[in-house]
Amino acid sequence: MIKVSVMYPNSKDVKFDVDYYKKSHLPMISKALGNALKGLELDLGIASRVPGEPAPYVAIAHLLFDDVASFQASFGPHAEIFAADIKNYSNVKGELQISELITF
């Protein structure tokens, strides 16, 4: 199993509409990816390791897939549509990381 994480960096000028992201963007992605998507989680940053400092990421979405090939096959055809929607919820572009998921 792999995890695709989309991490939105935090800064003093960042704008991020959590309500739109939760109610519009993520459901759009979930619907488009269909059965290839095995799970979806959203982390909303609330703090960093230093008291009083903001979290390094305003939000991180985690999408689970069986493998990289299933992610690419399901996500690729919709990538432009997903990217075009960013302007509706944020002024920062997310950083994407694909990780092998190891559970203990």
N, C-alpha and C positions, 0 to 999 in steps of 0.2 A: 504494500500500500504506500502511496505517496501523499504528501501534503503540499498544496500550493498555497503559499502565504502571500497576501497582498498587503504591504505595510505602508501606511500613510504617515510620513514624517511630520512631527509636531514642530511648530515655531510660533513666535508671537503674532505672525501675520496669517497663520493658517485659518482657512474657513472650511468647516466640515459639517454638513447637514445630516446629522445622525438619523433623523426621522425619515428623510428621503432615502437614505442609503438602506435602512432597514425595511421600509415599506415599498420601495420601488426598484432600486438597483439590484439588491440581492435576490428578490423574487424573480426579476427578469433573467438574471444569470441562471438561477436554479431551473427555471422553466426551459431555457434554451439548452442547457447541458443535459437535461433529461436523466436517464438512468445511469449515465456515466458518472454523475456526481453521487458519491457515496455518503457524504456528510458535509455540513457547513456550520462553521462557528464564527462568531464575531467577538473580538476583544476590543473594548473601549478603554483607552489609556486614562488612568486617573492620577498617577504619580510616578516618580522615578525612585531610584535608590537613595537619592539625596532629599531629605525632608524639605518641602517647600518648592522644589523644582518640578516642572511639568513632566509628564511622561514623554519618552523619546518619540513615541508614535501616538497619534490621535486615535487611530483605529487600525486593527489588523484583522483581515478576513482570512479564514483558513478553509480551504476546499479540499476534500478527500477524494482520491481516485484510486483505481486498482493499480495503475501504472502510468508512466509518462506518455505512452502511446495513446491511451484512452483520454488523457487530459488534452493532448494536442489535437486529436481527432474531433473532440467535442467542442473545445474552446476556439480553435483556429477559425472556423467559419463565421464566428460571431465576434471576433476580437475587435473589429472596427466599430461595431455597434456598441460594444461595452465601453470602448475608449471614448466614443462620442458622448456618452452619458456622463462622463466625469464632470463636465462643466455644470451639471445640474446639482451636484452635491459638494464639490470641493474645488479649491484653487491650487491643489498640489496633486501631483501624479504619484500613484502608488509604486513602490518597489516590489518586484515579484521575485520570490524564491521558491524553488522546487526542492523538497526535502524527502529523503527516505524516512518513513515513519517506523520507529522501533518502539515497541511497548515492552514494559517489564512487568 
